[in-house]
Each structure stands twice: as structure tokens, then as C-alpha cells.
Amino acid sequence: MTGIGVLRREGLARRAGAAVERSRHVVETAVVLLAPVRARAVPVVAVATSFAWVLLALAGLAWIVGAVQGWSELVLLAVLALAVLIAAAPFMIGRSAYSVDLDLAATRVVAGERAVGRVEVRNASARSLLPARVELPVGGGLAVFPLPRLEAAAVHEELFTIPTARRGVIRVGPVRSVRGDGLGLFRRVVPHTVPGDLFVHPRTVAVGGSSSGFLKDLEGRPAPELSNNDVSFHALRAYAPGDDRRYVHWKTTARTGTLMVRQFEETRRSHLAIGLSLDPADYRDDEQFELAASSCASLGLQALRDGQQLSVLVQGRSLHTGLGKRLLDDLSGVELGQSRGDLVGLSRSLARSVPQASVVILVVGSEVTAARFRSAARQLPPDARVIGMSCDEERPAARRSIGELALLSVPALEELPAAVRRGAA
């Protein structure tokens, strides 16, 4: 009895395995046979909008309910919906054999300047192309241009302008041709270009060499550290093995009978570090932040023009300072709340990243109190000169000092040079 049960179980297992194998074979055969259908169906499904699917679902529901309940009105409604879908389909007919060029007159503009671009569409086929439309995404908006019928090798050109009232980085493109019906049931989109960026730089003013006293230090300034070779003489000391004999002070050596060498103070080249706070709590509104970004850009450009070492930091990262346009590109993309952290955290980052800074400027809005400025200044290198710059349109330009900390008020970008002169006083 036991042997018979075992044989039965083995037979059932073999039959089950054979059934599974046959099912797998059927599925594989179906996939192969339906591949051409799928290849044709996917493009059709892709061009149908959500509106078309909703209309199709309502038509099916109306058909079923009307047939079951005997409501001829619902059946008629379903037929009309299907007729609309069928009538909209021919609007998809037409090729999109276009060669498209997107050209911006300038990829970098200053806030408020006109940004002009051009879209050139060429029929790249040997036959005429039916009318369509061209879509150009610009930032969060969308520009739409009608595209007429184009004969072989014909060209159609559209000019456009981009509003640049505010600093930022605007993504332009890709240019795409669109075919579809007026109801929005079907929509076939073909991209023709890659997207590009338009940098809207912050407004800047020339601070001026004569008004940037705390930025310039042509000969360097002495630092507390001692050095064996520099230009700032400090004292004499006894010769030690390994000292450079060029710095032996022979008169003192002859007088004392002991070999004496000169010792120097290290001179520190001026290194300007600017910290621009992105903390929303530091600003009353967006306009204050725009003024702060423009002030930061103006100070940075002046330092680069004067050949000074420059570092610019925001919460979470350092900005490029090798070239002025790279600095402006980075400042175009900074936004309030982009990174976490407050002014004190920004000062800690400055101290870690730029320990050799000789001048540190913290650029903030009107919501930063003197106590917070002091807390931030305590995080910075002790031998660095610290200046707090508060951008506030409602407060007159002024300078006040809290110990070693200088606080400047900047009510407008045009008053930045005067504020810098006050800070250098």
C-alpha cells in the first residue's frame, strides 16, 4: 500500500511538472506572437492623454449599463464618445522629420536685461510636412508657436524673449514638435533639442579700489606667527643649525661674539572670505535676500579685479571663485532655504574652510541681531577682521562697532560703495 501511494505521488508530480512546462511554452509563444502587436500598440497608448482614457472608460461604462438596463440614451452616449475618439485620431497623422536649432543670444544676462532667443525649424525630409505646433519649456512656463505646412527643405523661424526680472537659473528647452487634436485627446510629442540653462546674474555695482580699503592689502600685514624668512623684521636670535646664513646679522655677531640671525613675522596676504546666509530666518522678505546676493556678488567681483584671494561660502557648500562669471553663475542659483543651517553654522564652515582668511564679511538680512552677529563672529579665526553686513531697505546706511566687530547697514545696492568706505574707516 505504501509503495502504491509513492508511485501515485510521483505520477502526480510528473504530470504537474509537464503542465507547468506546457504553460511556460504557451506563454513564451504568446509573447513572441504578440510582440509585433505590442510594438504597434505601445505608441498608440503613449499618445492617448488621460482625458482620452477617461472618455473611453465612460463610454464603456455607459455601453454596459445601457445594454443591461435597456437605456438607449446611455448606449447613444457611448457611441458618441467613441465617435469623438475616432474623429480625433486622424489629427495624429503626419511625420515629424524636423531639424530644429535653439539659439540664445546670450546664456548669461543680468537681472532686468532682455534675453532673446531663436527657434529655427527646418523640414529635413524630401516631402512636405503637415502643420503642427512647437512647444518650448522656459523655466516653469511654456511657449507655444504654430508651425505651418513646410515644403521640403523649407525653414520656419520664431523669435522669443525670456523675462529676467529676477536672478535665477532658467532651464530652456527642449524644443519639441507636437501633433494632436483640439480637444486634447491625443498628443504625439517628439523632442528635437537638449535643454540648456540661462543664467540670470544678480545686479552688481563697482565697489571701486579706493572704496575697498578692507579688501586691499598690497604688502600684506604681519601675523603673530614667526618665520625664518619674510619681509617683516621681528627680532634677532642665536644661530641654530640649519638656519639660512643669508639672514645672519654680522654687526651684532661681531659685537656679541655669538652668531645671530634675523627672525621675521609672517606677513599674511589679504584673503577675503564672504559668507552669504541662506537661512530664511535672517531675512524679512525675498527683496532683502536679492539685495544680499547682489552685495555679495559686487564684493566678490571687486576682490577678483584687485587680484585678491577670495572665498565665498553659503550653508553647505563653497562657490566657485576662480572666475567672475563662475561666481555669478553660482550666485544665480542660490535660493533661500536651499541648505539647512544658520549663521553660526555658516561661520563654523568659514573657519574650517578658510582658516587663513584675513577679512570675513557675513552678508545677511535685517532679522539678524547684534547678539547673533557676536555669536557668529566668535566661531571665526581670532586674527581675522569680521564685518557684519545687514541688507535692509528700511534702515539708513550706517556703521557701528561692537568691540572688534564692525556692523554695516546697506539699504540699497547703489549705496554699497559708501558702506564699504565706512567699514574701512
C-alpha positions, 0 to 999 in steps of 0.5 A: 500500500505504501509503495502504491501511494509513492508511485501515485505521488510521483505520477502526480508530480510528473504530470504537474511538472509537464503542465507547468512546462506546457504553460511556460511554452504557451506563454513564451509563444504568446509573447513572441506572437504578440510582440509585433502587436505590442510594438504597434500598440505601445505608441498608440497608448503613449499618445492617448492623454488621460482625458482620452482614457477617461472618455473611453472608460465612460463610454464603456461604462455607459455601453454596459449599463445601457445594454443591461438596463435597456437605456438607449440614451446611455448606449447613444452616449457611448457611441458618441464618445467613441465617435469623438475618439475616432474623429480625433485620431486622424489629427495624429497623422503626419511625420515629424522629420524636423531639424530644429536649432535653439539659439540664445543670444546670450546664456548669461544676462543680468537681472532686468536685461532682455534675453532673446532667443531663436527657434529655427525649424527646418523640414529635413525630409524630401516631402512636405510636412503637415502643420503642427505646433512647437512647444518650448519649456522656459523655466516653469512656463511654456511657449507655444508657436504654430508651425505651418505646412513646410515644403521640403527643405523649407525653414520656419523661424520664431523669435522669443524673449525670456523675462529676467526680472529676477536672478535665477537659473532658467532651464530652456528647452527642449524644443519639441514638435507636437501633433494632436487634436483640439480637444486634447485627446491625443498628443504625439510629442517628439523632442528635437533639442537638449535643454540648456540653462540661462543664467540670470546674474544678480545686479552688481555695482563697482565697489571701486579700489579706493572704496575697498580699503578692507579688501586691499592689502598690497604688502600684506600685514604681519601675523603673530606667527614667526618665520625664518624668512619674510619681509617683516623684521621681528627680532634677532636670535642665536644661530641654530643649525640649519638656519639660512646664513643669508639672514645672519646679522654680522654687526651684532655677531661681531659685537656679541661674539655669538652668531645671530640671525634675523627672525621675521613675522609672517606677513599674511596676504589679504584673503577675503572670505564672504559668507552669504546666509541662506537661512530664511530666518535672517531675512524679512522678505525675498527683496532683502535676500536679492539685495544680499546676493547682489552685495555679495556678488559686487564684493566678490567681483571687486576682490577678483579685479584687485587680484585678491584671494577670495572665498565665498561660502553659503550653508553647505557648500563653497562657490566657485571663485576662480572666475567672475562669471563662475561666481555669478553663475553660482550666485544665480542659483542660490535660493533661500532655504536651499541648505539647512543651517544658520549663521553660526553654522555658516561661520563654523564652515568659514573657519574650517574652510578658510582658516587663513582668511584675513577679512570675513564679511557675513552678508545677511538680512535685517532679522539678524541681531547684534547678539547673533552677529557676536555669536557668529563672529566668535566661531571665526579665526581670532586674527581675522577682521569680521564685518557684519553686513545687514541688507535692509531697505528700511534702515539708513546706511550706517556703521557701528562697532561692537568691540572688534566687530564692525556692523554695516547697514546697506539699504540699497545696492547703489549705496554699497560703495559708501558702506564699504568706505565706512567699514574701512574707516 
